[in-house]
């Protein structure tokens, strides 16, 4: 049984990519959240991607004061392409 639990707990980069936005928005069940969280702790690439998305989402939520229009539009366009703008009001 220990082997099965350990095997079930693993999730790969491709699977994380499919659910990352939902995970960051708190829209996944506890099992998926635990698996994605564990993966993000050990995978530098996925962890950095998640951190970047969190920073962009937070910046958009703050309204990006002090940004020029081109920077704001580019960030909003990127957020839209990766699905970050659902809650940001953009």
N, C-alpha and C positions, 0 to 999 in steps of 0.2 A: 504493500500500500504506500509506503514512503516514496518509492520510485515513481509511482503513478502521480502522486501529489506534486512532486518536484517537476515532472514532465508536463503536467497540465498547467503549471504556473508560468512556464516560459512563453514568451511572446516575442516575435521577431520584428525587425525594423519595418517591414512591409505592412504587418498587421497594425503596428503602432501608427504608421502614417495614415491608415484608413480611419482610425478613431481618435486621432490626436485632438482635433478641434472639439469634438464632443467631450473628450476627457477634460480639456481645459475649461470647458463651459459647465462642467459638473453634470453632464447629461448621460453618463454611462453607469451601469450597475456596479455594485461594490466589487464583484469579482474582476470585471474588466478594469476598473480603476486600480485595483491592487496590482494586477499584472502589468498595466502600463506604467504605473509608478515605479515598480521594481525594475522594469526595463530602462526607464529614464535615469535611474540611479546608476546603472552600470554601462549604459551606452552613451558615450560622449557626444556623438553626432546627433542622436535623437534628443538628448538632454539640451544641447545647445539650440536645436530647432525649437523646442518647447519654450526655452527661456526667451528666445528672440520673439516668438509669437506673443508671449506674455507681455514683453516690453512694448511691442507695437500696439497691442490691444489697450494697454494702460495709457500710452501716449495719445491714442485716438480718443479714449474716454475723457482725458483731460482737455481735449480740444486743440492740442498742439499750439498753444499760445507762443508767439514769437517766430513761428515758421512762415516762410514765404509761401505764396500760393502754389508754386510748382512743387515744392517739397510736400505740402499737405495733400495735393492731388495724387502725387506718386504713391505716397503712403496709403491713401485711401484706395487707390486702384489695386495696389498689392494686397491689401487686407481683403478687398472684395474677391480677388482671384483665389485666395487661400481660405476664404470663408470666415475671416475674423470680424467682419463688419456686422454680423447679425445683431449684436447687442450694443454696438458702439454709437448708434444713431447716425451713421454715415450713409 
